[in-house]
Amino acid sequence: MRVLLVEDDAHLSNIVERALRSRGHAVDTMTTVAEATKAGISNEYNVIVLDRQLPDGDGVEVCRALRAQQQSVPILMLTVRDSLSDRVEGLDAGADDYLGKPFELEEFFARVRALGRRMPAVHEPVLSYDDLVVDTRANTATRGGRPLDLTRKEYMTLEILARNVGRVVSRAEITEYVWDDRHDPVSNALEVTVNRLRSKVDASGPPLVQTRRGAGYYLGRE
């Protein structure tokens, strides 16, 4: 998943960010209402983890701004303000769940997983092309009925290609979906990931992972 983490406590932010990344999630970290609102409107996230007390305002402002823009991304609100009235205010502003500080990481991840499963069903849960099948619920893929042993980034790259069969997906689109704002744009990580993905997907059948030189990649037959 791609997660937007909004937390101005540097120590807590570092712990949560490292824990999310260790589980294979891409993370963008912001510290203010202004940054979080801009990022939430401009980018697609699976989950937003949002602190209430931020240097330039209240996290509920971010909730209201995103919901006003018809953004339906699930939001988990974190706060030391855990009274009933505070929880009601956060939920009324558009938050989907509320977790008081301090918290245990296992509970935090259980809530993040639950919210990730609430993503709007705007896409088919199972994507297929030729004899390739991508199950977005289980984050797995098969070709010709044979499971593909994919890393997290290989799977995410395949998923975005499978959601856009026949259309060339640009490097920027794939990078934004699979990595995060810390990704070095001159890195060859994308090429390495695509080459490894291609070696696995196309090992037992006609090539499906194609390159459009200078433009990007697509799923299809040449």
Disulfide bonds with the S-S distance in Angstrom:
none
